[in-house]
Structure formats: structure tokens, C-alpha cells
Amino acid sequence: MKTFKLDPRLEADTLPLADLPLCRALLMNDARYPWVILVPKRDSVSEVFELSQEDQTQLWRETVALGAAMKEAFHGDKLNVATLGNVVSQLHIHLVVRYADDVSWPAPVWGNGSPEPYERALQGSRREQLLAQIEGLKL
């Protein structure tokens, strides 16, 4: 069995959170938003339809459960869920909690301003909040 390998760009732009049944959960290193990236632990997959039916179901289960928990925990106005893959072809799903007064609203987070990397203290706090949400998920 092959070992799962994370795309180097995702590895450089994120901080590790947890492994779910199907996905690796990563914290995007941009303190402007609560932003998690889910990456299915499957090699050579760039599109959802390349996953088995079982994995597609599990991917959606993890996305919906974590997204709902994030929106509630961070009191968001909106949850953005996206799979782009134009820069990083490895299949990954962005879950971004948005606020009507955030720096990019109502535009997408991509291409608006520069990421603000977490300082160690802030990263720990948000990471702990997200880990608490992940631990409470029924997956």
C-alpha cells in the first residue's frame, strides 16, 4: 500500500490539525479567517469523481460535519466550501468561515489581500478550537 503524500504547496501553506477517517485536516496559515482544508488520503486523485463511491460519501460526510461545526463555533455569517485545484491539483476542499465584515467580504478569499500568518499564540488558540470541533464530530 502506498503512503499518502501531501502536495508540497499545501504542506507549506498550512499547519497540521488532525486525521479524519478519510481526510487530513489542515489549518490554512491565514489568520484572517477560520479556514480548514480537507485532503483525502488517497494518492493520485485530483477530482471528486476519481474517488470510490464510499470515499465520495465519506468526503461529503466529513465536509458537512466539520463545516457545520466550524460555522457554529466561530459564529460565521456564511461558510464557503470550495474545490478549485487550479494551482494544486491534489484533491482538497476548502472550508472557510466568512463574516459580513471580514476584509474580503463579499468577494472570495482568493486574490484579496495577503495572507496573515498565525503568530504562535493565535495559531494555538484557533487550532485548539478546531481540534475540539473535530473531536466532537460523528463521522
Z-matrix of the N, CA and C atoms (Angstrom, degrees):
N
C 1 1.451
C 2 1.524 1 109.88
N 3 1.326 2 115.39 1 135.19
C 4 1.460 3 120.30 2 -179.67
C 5 1.530 4 110.46 3 -73.20
N 6 1.321 5 114.88 4 150.75
C 7 1.456 6 120.58 5 175.36
C 8 1.524 7 108.55 6 -88.06
N 9 1.317 8 116.01 7 135.02
C 10 1.458 9 121.15 8 178.25
C 11 1.520 10 109.52 9 -63.21
N 12 1.340 11 115.92 10 134.45
C 13 1.463 12 121.27 11 -179.95
C 14 1.525 13 108.47 12 -125.82
N 15 1.319 14 116.45 13 123.04
C 16 1.461 15 122.77 14 179.20
C 17 1.524 16 109.83 15 -80.03
N 18 1.330 17 116.40 16 137.30
C 19 1.455 18 121.37 17 177.42
C 20 1.540 19 109.35 18 -56.12
N 21 1.336 20 118.06 19 135.57
C 22 1.472 21 121.17 20 -177.65
C 23 1.534 22 113.41 21 -56.56
N 24 1.316 23 118.16 22 -34.34
C 25 1.474 24 119.95 23 -179.91
C 26 1.530 25 110.52 24 -68.82
N 27 1.330 26 117.10 25 -42.48
C 28 1.464 27 119.58 26 176.29
C 29 1.522 28 110.60 27 -62.58
N 30 1.326 29 115.49 28 -41.49
C 31 1.465 30 119.93 29 178.90
C 32 1.533 31 111.18 30 -61.46
N 33 1.323 32 117.46 31 -39.29
C 34 1.468 33 121.97 32 -178.25
C 35 1.523 34 112.34 33 -73.19
N 36 1.334 35 117.54 34 -30.16
C 37 1.475 36 121.72 35 -173.58
C 38 1.518 37 114.27 36 -95.48
N 39 1.343 38 117.52 37 -1.14
C 40 1.457 39 120.16 38 -173.12
C 41 1.520 40 112.03 39 -132.95
N 42 1.324 41 113.21 40 170.23
C 43 1.463 42 121.99 41 174.14
C 44 1.525 43 106.83 42 -121.75
N 45 1.326 44 119.18 43 138.26
C 46 1.461 45 120.33 44 -177.13
C 47 1.528 46 112.09 45 -67.34
N 48 1.339 47 115.11 46 142.32
C 49 1.465 48 121.11 47 176.23
C 50 1.525 49 110.79 48 -114.78
N 51 1.348 50 115.94 49 -66.97
C 52 1.464 51 119.61 50 -174.35
C 53 1.519 52 109.64 51 -164.74
N 54 1.317 53 114.78 52 164.19
C 55 1.454 54 121.38 53 171.31
C 56 1.515 55 108.30 54 -104.60
N 57 1.319 56 116.41 55 125.13
C 58 1.456 57 123.67 56 174.36
C 59 1.522 58 107.52 57 -94.36
N 60 1.334 59 118.73 58 177.95
C 61 1.465 60 118.55 59 -179.71
C 62 1.535 61 114.03 60 -54.76
N 63 1.327 62 117.99 61 -40.50
C 64 1.468 63 120.85 62 179.05
C 65 1.525 64 112.43 63 -107.78
N 66 1.300 65 117.11 64 -40.54
C 67 1.468 66 121.11 65 -168.46
C 68 1.513 67 113.97 66 -108.24
N 69 1.306 68 114.16 67 154.37
C 70 1.455 69 121.58 68 165.05
C 71 1.522 70 106.30 69 -92.32
N 72 1.326 71 116.78 70 128.67
C 73 1.463 72 122.53 71 178.69
C 74 1.527 73 108.31 72 -97.53
N 75 1.337 74 115.09 73 128.00
C 76 1.460 75 122.12 74 -177.09
C 77 1.523 76 109.47 75 -125.11
N 78 1.318 77 117.46 76 141.85
C 79 1.457 78 122.63 77 174.88
C 80 1.521 79 108.08 78 -91.15
N 81 1.328 80 117.42 79 119.67
C 82 1.463 81 120.75 80 176.17
C 83 1.525 82 107.75 81 -64.22
N 84 1.304 83 117.57 82 131.85
C 85 1.464 84 121.67 83 -176.92
C 86 1.531 85 110.39 84 -81.19
N 87 1.332 86 114.19 85 64.57
C 88 1.467 87 122.73 86 178.39
C 89 1.527 88 107.20 87 -145.33
N 90 1.320 89 115.65 88 101.67
C 91 1.460 90 121.75 89 -173.46
C 92 1.524 91 113.83 90 -71.05
N 93 1.331 92 118.15 91 -2.21
C 94 1.464 93 119.50 92 179.58
C 95 1.520 94 112.30 93 -70.75
N 96 1.324 95 117.44 94 -21.35
C 97 1.469 96 121.25 95 -175.93
C 98 1.527 97 110.53 96 -143.68
N 99 1.336 98 118.16 97 147.54
C 100 1.462 99 119.49 98 164.05
C 101 1.533 100 106.52 99 -70.14
N 102 1.321 101 117.42 100 113.32
C 103 1.467 102 121.29 101 -168.61
C 104 1.514 103 109.37 102 -142.80
N 105 1.327 104 115.27 103 114.66
C 106 1.458 105 121.68 104 179.16
C 107 1.520 106 108.56 105 -116.55
N 108 1.313 107 115.23 106 144.52
C 109 1.463 108 121.84 107 175.08
C 110 1.527 109 107.48 108 -116.89
N 111 1.332 110 115.51 109 127.94
C 112 1.461 111 121.72 110 175.71
C 113 1.520 112 108.38 111 -102.37
N 114 1.330 113 116.26 112 127.95
C 115 1.460 114 121.62 113 179.90
C 116 1.528 115 108.23 114 -123.00
N 117 1.346 116 117.37 115 113.50
C 118 1.468 117 118.31 116 176.11
C 119 1.526 118 110.19 117 -58.82
N 120 1.315 119 115.19 118 135.61
C 121 1.469 120 120.75 119 -178.14
C 122 1.534 121 109.49 120 -83.53
N 123 1.309 122 114.25 121 61.90
C 124 1.465 123 122.45 122 178.73
C 125 1.529 124 107.56 123 -131.53
N 126 1.308 125 116.76 124 132.13
C 127 1.462 126 120.92 125 -179.64
C 128 1.518 127 111.79 126 -76.60
N 129 1.313 128 115.48 127 148.85
C 130 1.474 129 123.70 128 172.77
C 131 1.520 130 113.53 129 57.66
N 132 1.327 131 116.93 130 39.97
C 133 1.461 132 121.18 131 177.30
C 134 1.521 133 108.05 132 -119.41
N 135 1.330 134 115.87 133 124.41
C 136 1.464 135 119.85 134 178.68
C 137 1.524 136 112.47 135 -119.94
N 138 1.324 137 117.61 136 -11.93
C 139 1.465 138 121.33 137 -178.87
C 140 1.522 139 109.78 138 -131.44
N 141 1.322 140 116.27 139 148.51
C 142 1.463 141 120.97 140 179.88
C 143 1.525 142 110.78 141 -57.69
N 144 1.317 143 117.84 142 -40.66
C 145 1.470 144 120.37 143 -176.47
C 146 1.523 145 113.10 144 -67.63
N 147 1.332 146 117.78 145 -10.91
C 148 1.465 147 120.69 146 176.21
C 149 1.532 148 112.26 147 -81.00
N 150 1.315 149 116.38 148 -11.82
C 151 1.461 150 120.86 149 176.30
C 152 1.524 151 109.76 150 -80.33
N 153 1.320 152 116.53 151 155.17
C 154 1.464 153 119.96 152 173.35
C 155 1.533 154 108.63 153 -64.95
N 156 1.323 155 116.30 154 163.00
C 157 1.468 156 120.12 155 177.77
C 158 1.525 157 110.71 156 -57.81
N 159 1.322 158 116.26 157 -40.80
C 160 1.467 159 120.62 158 179.63
C 161 1.529 160 110.68 159 -63.14
N 162 1.327 161 116.55 160 -43.82
C 163 1.465 162 119.89 161 178.91
C 164 1.528 163 111.49 162 -67.39
N 165 1.331 164 117.87 163 -36.62
C 166 1.470 165 120.28 164 176.27
C 167 1.517 166 110.37 165 -60.86
N 168 1.311 167 116.90 166 -43.84
C 169 1.464 168 121.16 167 179.02
C 170 1.524 169 110.70 168 -63.22
N 171 1.332 170 116.28 169 -44.46
C 172 1.465 171 120.07 170 179.95
C 173 1.523 172 111.36 171 -66.46
N 174 1.322 173 117.39 172 -38.67
C 175 1.474 174 120.91 173 177.54
C 176 1.517 175 110.23 174 -59.49
N 177 1.318 176 116.82 175 -46.21
C 178 1.469 177 119.97 176 -179.93
C 179 1.524 178 110.28 177 -66.35
N 180 1.346 179 117.62 178 -39.34
C 181 1.471 180 121.38 179 178.58
C 182 1.534 181 109.87 180 -59.24
N 183 1.325 182 116.74 181 -46.99
C 184 1.469 183 120.80 182 -178.93
C 185 1.527 184 110.82 183 -67.08
N 186 1.325 185 117.35 184 -40.80
C 187 1.463 186 121.65 185 -179.33
C 188 1.524 187 110.90 186 -63.62
N 189 1.317 188 116.67 187 -48.44
C 190 1.464 189 121.17 188 -177.63
C 191 1.524 190 111.25 189 -66.45
N 192 1.328 191 116.68 190 -46.26
C 193 1.466 192 120.01 191 -177.85
C 194 1.527 193 111.55 192 -64.02
N 195 1.330 194 117.03 193 -47.26
C 196 1.461 195 119.63 194 -179.35
C 197 1.522 196 111.01 195 -68.66
N 198 1.325 197 117.25 196 -41.09
C 199 1.464 198 119.95 197 179.04
C 200 1.517 199 112.23 198 -59.96
N 201 1.327 200 117.51 199 -44.97
C 202 1.472 201 120.99 200 178.87
C 203 1.525 202 110.88 201 -63.26
N 204 1.332 203 116.33 202 -43.03
C 205 1.467 204 120.10 203 179.16
C 206 1.521 205 111.59 204 -63.96
N 207 1.334 206 116.73 205 -40.97
C 208 1.469 207 120.29 206 179.25
C 209 1.523 208 111.74 207 -64.84
N 210 1.333 209 116.58 208 -45.66
C 211 1.465 210 119.59 209 -178.20
C 212 1.524 211 110.60 210 -60.94
N 213 1.327 212 116.10 211 -42.28
C 214 1.463 213 119.64 212 179.46
C 215 1.527 214 111.91 213 -68.47
N 216 1.327 215 116.76 214 -47.00
C 217 1.468 216 120.80 215 -176.41
C 218 1.519 217 112.62 216 -64.31
N 219 1.336 218 116.50 217 -35.65
C 220 1.465 219 120.26 218 -176.76
C 221 1.520 220 112.35 219 -101.64
N 222 1.337 221 116.87 220 7.54
C 223 1.475 222 122.90 221 175.11
C 224 1.524 223 111.78 222 52.78
N 225 1.332 224 115.62 223 47.22
C 226 1.457 225 120.56 224 -177.91
C 227 1.516 226 113.32 225 -76.03
N 228 1.331 227 115.00 226 156.42
C 229 1.464 228 121.41 227 172.99
C 230 1.526 229 110.38 228 -84.23
N 231 1.344 230 116.58 229 -26.74
C 232 1.464 231 121.73 230 -176.32
C 233 1.518 232 108.28 231 -155.98
N 234 1.318 233 115.84 232 149.54
C 235 1.453 234 121.02 233 172.35
C 236 1.514 235 107.43 234 -114.87
N 237 1.327 236 117.34 235 121.40
C 238 1.465 237 121.64 236 175.14
C 239 1.521 238 108.22 237 -94.41
N 240 1.327 239 116.20 238 131.34
C 241 1.459 240 123.06 239 176.62
C 242 1.521 241 106.19 240 -123.95
N 243 1.335 242 116.69 241 125.45
C 244 1.465 243 119.16 242 -175.44
C 245 1.516 244 111.84 243 -147.78
N 246 1.335 245 114.71 244 144.43
C 247 1.463 246 122.28 245 167.66
C 248 1.520 247 105.69 246 -123.32
N 249 1.314 248 116.78 247 113.18
C 250 1.459 249 120.20 248 -177.94
C 251 1.524 250 110.69 249 -105.79
N 252 1.303 251 116.92 250 -72.34
C 253 1.454 252 120.22 251 175.97
C 254 1.510 253 116.21 252 77.33
N 255 1.313 254 117.85 253 13.21
C 256 1.460 255 119.64 254 178.97
C 257 1.528 256 111.53 255 -74.30
N 258 1.311 257 118.00 256 -31.49
C 259 1.458 258 122.18 257 179.94
C 260 1.530 259 110.24 258 -100.06
N 261 1.327 260 116.28 259 -45.95
C 262 1.459 261 122.43 260 178.25
C 263 1.522 262 107.45 261 -111.22
N 264 1.326 263 117.28 262 113.08
C 265 1.463 264 119.38 263 -174.82
C 266 1.527 265 113.45 264 -77.16
N 267 1.336 266 118.21 265 -21.10
C 268 1.462 267 119.78 266 178.56
C 269 1.527 268 108.74 267 -59.24
N 270 1.335 269 116.83 268 130.74
C 271 1.458 270 120.57 269 -178.30
C 272 1.521 271 110.62 270 -57.27
N 273 1.320 272 115.62 271 126.21
C 274 1.458 273 121.78 272 176.47
C 275 1.523 274 108.63 273 -153.54
N 276 1.321 275 115.36 274 149.17
C 277 1.460 276 121.75 275 -178.64
C 278 1.519 277 108.76 276 -120.00
N 279 1.327 278 114.90 277 128.50
C 280 1.461 279 121.47 278 177.00
C 281 1.524 280 109.04 279 -91.10
N 282 1.329 281 116.57 280 133.29
C 283 1.463 282 122.82 281 171.15
C 284 1.529 283 105.87 282 -121.45
N 285 1.324 284 116.22 283 113.74
C 286 1.461 285 120.97 284 -174.16
C 287 1.524 286 109.09 285 -125.69
N 288 1.317 287 116.78 286 119.39
C 289 1.462 288 120.78 287 174.60
C 290 1.519 289 107.33 288 -78.99
N 291 1.331 290 115.26 289 128.06
C 292 1.463 291 120.89 290 -177.57
C 293 1.523 292 110.68 291 -116.89
N 294 1.331 293 114.55 292 153.53
C 295 1.466 294 123.22 293 179.11
C 296 1.520 295 108.35 294 -128.72
N 297 1.311 296 116.24 295 144.40
C 298 1.465 297 120.89 296 -179.26
C 299 1.522 298 111.65 297 -60.88
N 300 1.331 299 117.70 298 -17.54
C 301 1.469 300 120.21 299 179.60
C 302 1.535 301 112.64 300 -112.26
N 303 1.352 302 117.87 301 16.05
C 304 1.470 303 117.18 302 178.27
C 305 1.530 304 109.91 303 -75.14
N 306 1.331 305 116.15 304 166.07
C 307 1.466 306 121.65 305 -170.96
C 308 1.520 307 114.37 306 -64.18
N 309 1.322 308 117.76 307 -19.38
C 310 1.465 309 120.07 308 -177.75
C 311 1.529 310 113.79 309 -107.83
N 312 1.312 311 117.61 310 -10.27
C 313 1.469 312 121.70 311 -174.19
C 314 1.510 313 111.10 312 -57.81
N 315 1.307 314 119.85 313 136.81
C 316 1.457 315 129.15 314 0.31
C 317 1.530 316 112.61 315 -94.17
N 318 1.309 317 117.48 316 8.42
C 319 1.470 318 121.72 317 -178.00
C 320 1.533 319 110.39 318 -72.56
N 321 1.326 320 117.45 319 165.48
C 322 1.472 321 120.57 320 174.88
C 323 1.524 322 110.88 321 -64.52
N 324 1.319 323 116.23 322 160.37
C 325 1.468 324 120.32 323 179.52
C 326 1.522 325 111.73 324 -73.43
N 327 1.330 326 117.13 325 -24.82
C 328 1.461 327 120.70 326 -177.77
C 329 1.525 328 110.33 327 -74.46
N 330 1.332 329 116.18 328 131.64
C 331 1.456 330 121.14 329 175.79
C 332 1.518 331 114.41 330 79.25
N 333 1.318 332 117.79 331 8.96
C 334 1.461 333 121.85 332 178.87
C 335 1.518 334 109.73 333 -114.49
N 336 1.313 335 115.43 334 102.87
C 337 1.453 336 119.96 335 179.90
C 338 1.515 337 111.94 336 73.94
N 339 1.307 338 114.73 337 -172.60
C 340 1.461 339 121.18 338 -179.63
C 341 1.516 340 109.47 339 -110.82
N 342 1.317 341 116.77 340 142.98
C 343 1.469 342 119.47 341 176.69
C 344 1.525 343 110.39 342 -57.65
N 345 1.319 344 115.41 343 145.08
C 346 1.461 345 121.58 344 175.43
C 347 1.517 346 107.83 345 -110.57
N 348 1.332 347 117.17 346 98.79
C 349 1.465 348 119.66 347 -178.14
C 350 1.534 349 111.53 348 -57.78
N 351 1.315 350 114.83 349 146.98
C 352 1.456 351 120.33 350 177.95
C 353 1.515 352 110.77 351 -66.53
N 354 1.316 353 114.83 352 140.72
C 355 1.452 354 119.20 353 164.94
C 356 1.521 355 105.17 354 -80.90
N 357 1.301 356 117.28 355 156.97
C 358 1.468 357 119.67 356 -175.06
C 359 1.528 358 112.78 357 -53.48
N 360 1.301 359 118.78 358 -44.01
C 361 1.465 360 121.26 359 -177.33
C 362 1.522 361 111.35 360 -64.47
N 363 1.320 362 116.88 361 -45.55
C 364 1.464 363 120.48 362 179.93
C 365 1.515 364 111.48 363 -66.60
N 366 1.322 365 116.32 364 -40.67
C 367 1.455 366 119.84 365 -179.90
C 368 1.524 367 109.38 366 -60.03
N 369 1.310 368 117.09 367 -42.76
C 370 1.461 369 120.49 368 -179.99
C 371 1.508 370 112.00 369 -61.82
N 372 1.307 371 117.26 370 -42.33
C 373 1.458 372 121.86 371 -178.95
C 374 1.524 373 111.55 372 -65.32
N 375 1.313 374 117.87 373 -51.41
C 376 1.466 375 120.77 374 -179.93
C 377 1.522 376 109.89 375 -66.26
N 378 1.320 377 117.21 376 -40.01
C 379 1.454 378 120.80 377 178.92
C 380 1.525 379 109.95 378 -60.05
N 381 1.328 380 117.40 379 -44.33
C 382 1.459 381 120.50 380 179.52
C 383 1.529 382 111.24 381 -63.68
N 384 1.332 383 117.55 382 -39.63
C 385 1.465 384 120.64 383 176.86
C 386 1.524 385 110.70 384 -61.50
N 387 1.316 386 116.66 385 -44.79
C 388 1.465 387 120.49 386 -179.06
C 389 1.523 388 111.44 387 -68.32
N 390 1.317 389 117.14 388 -40.02
C 391 1.460 390 119.77 389 177.89
C 392 1.526 391 110.97 390 -61.76
N 393 1.329 392 117.13 391 -38.69
C 394 1.463 393 120.53 392 177.28
C 395 1.525 394 110.70 393 -62.45
N 396 1.329 395 116.68 394 -39.11
C 397 1.464 396 120.14 395 177.52
C 398 1.524 397 110.94 396 -66.96
N 399 1.319 398 116.57 397 -42.81
C 400 1.460 399 121.15 398 -178.75
C 401 1.533 400 110.33 399 -63.83
N 402 1.321 401 117.00 400 -42.44
C 403 1.465 402 120.27 401 -179.09
C 404 1.520 403 112.33 402 -63.17
N 405 1.331 404 117.25 403 -26.80
C 406 1.452 405 120.94 404 -178.99
C 407 1.513 406 114.53 405 -87.30
N 408 1.333 407 117.93 406 -2.22
C 409 1.456 408 120.78 407 -176.82
C 410 1.522 409 112.36 408 -73.29
N 411 1.306 410 115.67 409 144.20
C 412 1.470 411 121.93 410 173.94
C 413 1.518 412 107.13 411 -102.13
N 414 1.328 413 116.97 412 97.39
C 415 1.458 414 121.53 413 -175.43
C 416 1.518 415 110.88 414 -114.71
